[in-house]
Amino acid sequence: MKIGTAAARSGVPARTIRYYESAGLIDAAGRRQNGYRDYDDTDVRTLRFISRARALGFSMREVADLLELWRDRSRASADVRALAQRHMAEIDGRIAELQSLRRTLGDLVERCQGDGRPDCPILDTLSGSRCHD
């Protein structure tokens, strides 16, 4: 099938498919006599797998590792679980950072009168004029 058909069946844009090929996540597609890329159902399943993994926030390196595990029928599920747990820990770290940012910003918003006066602790903090930790 042509790249457009593979894109429609997998839900992955053609441009992204070409990117995944160049990144080595999927094998380079065979070429038809007319030069068009030629994909099959296995490629579509792989593209869906990649798309789902990316939607869960896995990095390209992690997706490559997951693909390797997926293709390896003798894999240990413990390896997959460990990879997913590491990813969850990274997500938890990002959530903690975002919560800290939210608290800081919330404090600044509370301190800002939001009226016609020019004084604004938000702008003061951003400019470094005053520290509001």
C-alpha positions as CSV (number, residue, x, y, z in Angstrom):
1,M,0.0,0.0,0.0
2,K,1.1,3.6,-0.6
3,I,2.1,5.9,2.2
4,G,-1.2,7.7,2.1
5,T,-3.1,4.5,2.7
6,A,-0.8,3.4,5.5
7,A,-1.2,6.8,7.0
8,A,-5.0,6.5,6.9
9,R,-5.1,3.0,8.3
10,S,-2.6,3.7,11.1
11,G,-3.7,7.2,12.0
12,V,-0.1,8.4,11.6
13,P,0.5,11.3,9.1
14,A,2.7,10.5,6.1
15,R,5.3,13.0,7.2
16,T,5.6,11.3,10.5
17,I,5.9,7.9,8.9
18,R,8.8,9.2,6.9
19,Y,10.3,10.6,10.1
20,Y,9.9,7.2,11.9
21,E,11.7,5.6,9.0
22,S,14.6,8.0,9.1
23,A,14.8,7.5,12.9
24,G,14.9,3.8,12.5
25,L,11.7,3.0,14.3
26,I,10.2,1.3,11.3
27,D,12.1,-0.4,8.5
28,A,12.5,1.6,5.3
29,A,9.6,0.7,3.1
30,G,10.2,-1.2,-0.1
31,R,9.8,0.6,-3.3
32,R,7.4,-0.1,-6.1
33,Q,8.6,0.2,-9.7
34,N,7.2,3.7,-9.9
35,G,9.3,4.7,-6.8
36,Y,6.5,4.9,-4.3
37,R,7.0,3.5,-0.9
38,D,5.2,0.2,-0.4
39,Y,3.8,-0.6,3.1
40,D,2.1,-3.7,4.4
41,D,-0.2,-4.6,7.3
42,T,2.7,-5.3,9.6
43,D,3.9,-1.7,9.0
44,V,0.5,-0.4,9.9
45,R,0.4,-2.4,13.1
46,T,3.9,-1.1,14.0
47,L,2.9,2.5,13.2
48,R,-0.2,2.1,15.5
49,F,2.1,0.7,18.2
50,I,4.4,3.6,17.9
51,S,1.6,6.1,17.9
52,R,0.1,4.7,21.1
53,A,3.5,4.6,22.8
54,R,4.1,8.2,21.8
55,A,0.7,9.2,23.0
56,L,1.7,7.8,26.4
57,G,4.7,10.1,26.4
58,F,7.4,7.5,25.7
59,S,10.5,9.0,24.2
60,M,11.8,7.9,20.8
61,R,14.5,5.9,22.5
62,E,11.9,4.2,24.8
63,V,9.7,3.5,21.8
64,A,12.6,1.8,20.1
65,D,13.2,-0.3,23.2
66,L,9.5,-1.1,23.4
67,L,9.4,-2.1,19.8
68,E,12.4,-4.4,20.3
69,L,10.7,-6.0,23.3
70,W,7.4,-6.3,21.3
71,R,9.1,-8.1,18.5
72,D,11.1,-10.4,20.8
73,R,8.7,-13.3,21.6
74,S,11.2,-14.6,24.3
75,R,11.1,-11.3,26.2
76,A,10.4,-11.1,29.9
77,S,7.4,-9.0,30.8
78,A,9.5,-7.8,33.7
79,D,11.7,-5.9,31.2
80,V,8.6,-4.2,29.7
81,R,7.3,-3.4,33.2
82,A,10.6,-1.9,34.3
83,L,10.7,0.4,31.3
84,A,7.1,1.5,31.9
85,Q,7.9,2.1,35.6
86,R,10.9,4.3,34.8
87,H,8.7,6.3,32.4
88,M,6.1,6.7,35.2
89,A,8.7,7.9,37.5
90,E,9.7,10.6,34.9
91,I,6.1,11.6,34.6
92,D,5.8,11.8,38.4
93,G,8.8,14.1,38.4
94,R,7.4,16.4,35.7
95,I,4.1,16.5,37.6
96,A,5.9,17.5,40.8
97,E,7.7,20.3,38.8
98,L,4.4,21.5,37.3
99,Q,2.7,21.5,40.7
100,S,5.6,23.6,42.1
101,L,5.2,26.0,39.2
102,R,1.5,26.2,39.8
103,R,2.0,27.0,43.4
104,T,4.5,29.7,42.6
105,L,2.4,31.3,39.9
106,G,-0.7,31.0,42.1
107,D,1.1,32.9,44.9
108,L,2.1,35.6,42.4
109,V,-1.4,35.9,41.1
110,E,-2.7,36.2,44.6
111,R,-0.3,39.0,45.4
112,C,-1.2,41.0,42.2
113,Q,-4.0,43.4,42.9
114,G,-5.2,43.2,39.3
115,D,-6.4,46.8,39.4
116,G,-5.5,50.0,37.6
117,R,-2.2,50.5,39.5
118,P,1.1,49.7,37.7
119,D,2.5,47.7,40.6
120,C,2.6,44.0,39.8
121,P,4.5,41.4,41.7
122,I,4.2,39.0,38.7
123,L,6.2,41.4,36.5
124,D,8.5,42.3,39.4
125,T,9.4,38.7,39.9
126,L,9.9,38.0,36.2
127,S,12.2,41.1,35.9
128,G,14.2,40.1,39.0
129,S,13.3,43.4,40.7
130,R,11.9,41.6,43.7
131,C,12.1,38.0,44.8
132,H,8.9,36.4,45.9
133,D,9.8,32.9,46.8
